[in-house]
Structure formats: C-alpha cells, structure tokens
C-alpha cells in the first residue's frame, strides 16, 4: 500500500489495522420512542411474533433479537 502526504505513517497504520480497531460489542440497544406504548407493544408483538421478554419499568418493553455468542 502506498500512502503519501503529511500523515503517511498514521494513514498507513490505520489502513493496515482498520479491521483490528473495530470494537467487540457485548450488547447493542435501540430505543424507539412512541406516543402510544400499548399500541406499539401490540404492533411489535405481531411483527416479532411474541410479547416482550422484559418490561423492566412502566413504558418500557424489551425484545432481544439476536443470540449472543461468547
């Protein structure tokens, strides 16, 4: 790989190691605010095919959507 310019060593180093710099996530969480919680839970129940796995507090419903491999 040929890199030229004032950031030669930084740019070349990043290019070689860009795949090593990706963090390994343990969990990823998405928050989707809605105006009608009950209607949203009913819609997601139908879309996902099951009710929420966890409802930790009023107005919050959680569905794990992927298996965590360790």
Protein Blocks (a to p, Z undefined) as FASTA:
>chain_A
ZZedjklmmmmmmmmmmmmmpccdfbdcdddddfblmlmmmmmmmmnopacfbdfbghia
cddfbdcdZZ
